Each structure stands twice: as C-alpha cells, then as structure tokens.
C-alpha cells in the first residue's frame, strides 16, 4: 500500500480536510473561471459601446463641420454679392459724377464766355472806357462759380462713395444676422 494512503487511513480527519481542500479548490476554480469569463464579456460589451459612441461622436463632429462650412460658404457668397453690388453702385455714382462734371465744365465755359463778352461790351457812348479792374468782377464770379462747383463735385463723389460703402456694410450685416 501507498504510504500516503496509509497516512490518510490512519488519520481520517486529515483525509476529510484533504477532500474538503480539493473540493474548495475545484469550487474556487469554477467560480474564478466564470467570473473571469463574465468580466471579459463585460469588458468586450463596454468596449463595443465605447467604440459605437466614439463613431457616433465622430460622425456628429463631421456633420457639424460640414454644416458650419456650408454656412460659412453661404455667408461668404452673400458678402461677395454685397461687395459686387457696392462696387457697381460706386461705379454708377462715379459715372454720374463724371457726367455731372462734364455738364459743369460746359457751364463753366459758358460762364467764362459770358464774362468775357461782358468785358468786351462798350460802356456808354461818349464816356471813357472802364479800367481793367472794372472788367474783372464777371471773371472773378465765373472763376468762383467754377471752383465752388468743383468742390461740390468732390464732396458729392466722397458722399456717394461713403453712402455706397455704408449701405454695403449694412446689407452685409443684415445678411449675417438674418441667417442666425
């Protein structure tokens, strides 16, 4: 007979504790295997949930970026249209100012001719011819008219440009505000 077997037959309590230890180890191993398997399965489940959530967040981020870029492009197109309209309005104002300057130049020339004719007119018969200083008021008035009109044209051009720029700024602001 085996010496271990002899020892266990001689000591029944030791035999009982040996069997109890073996059963306890078997129960512990079964429990640990099940727990480890469950923990691993739970870990996989949570990992899958996290990956799914990360994919959803990435998709949402990409959609938000796309939407923001569309809004930016739409706003930029609106601003570009406002800028082009303002440039056309400024060009139209400058064209009108050039036409007004041409008309004013014609009027100035006519005023100079009238002033020159006034200087050429003879005074009363039998009296002495007026001096050079007496002939100058009409020329001075014609020159004053031409300078005043030129300055008014400059101011009108500046006003038209500022007005067109201000209206363009206002339209750009309203195009941004109306989209929000």
C-alpha positions, 0 to 999 in steps of 0.5 A, a space after each residue: 500500500 501507498 504510504 500516503 494512503 496509509 497516512 490518510 487511513 490512519 488519520 481520517 480527519 486529515 483525509 476529510 480536510 484533504 477532500 474538503 481542500 480539493 473540493 474548495 479548490 475545484 469550487 474556487 476554480 469554477 467560480 474564478 473561471 466564470 467570473 473571469 469569463 463574465 468580466 471579459 464579456 463585460 469588458 468586450 460589451 463596454 468596449 463595443 459601446 465605447 467604440 459605437 459612441 466614439 463613431 457616433 461622436 465622430 460622425 456628429 463632429 463631421 456633420 457639424 463641420 460640414 454644416 458650419 462650412 456650408 454656412 460659412 460658404 453661404 455667408 461668404 457668397 452673400 458678402 461677395 454679392 454685397 461687395 459686387 453690388 457696392 462696387 457697381 453702385 460706386 461705379 454708377 455714382 462715379 459715372 454720374 459724377 463724371 457726367 455731372 462734371 462734364 455738364 459743369 465744365 460746359 457751364 463753366 465755359 459758358 460762364 467764362 464766355 459770358 464774362 468775357 463778352 461782358 468785358 468786351 461790351 462798350 460802356 456808354 457812348 461818349 464816356 471813357 472806357 472802364 479800367 481793367 479792374 472794372 472788367 474783372 468782377 464777371 471773371 472773378 464770379 465765373 472763376 468762383 462759380 467754377 471752383 465752388 462747383 468743383 468742390 461740390 463735385 468732390 464732396 458729392 463723389 466722397 458722399 456717394 462713395 461713403 453712402 455706397 460703402 455704408 449701405 454695403 456694410 449694412 446689407 452685409 450685416 443684415 445678411 449675417 444676422 438674418 441667417 442666425 
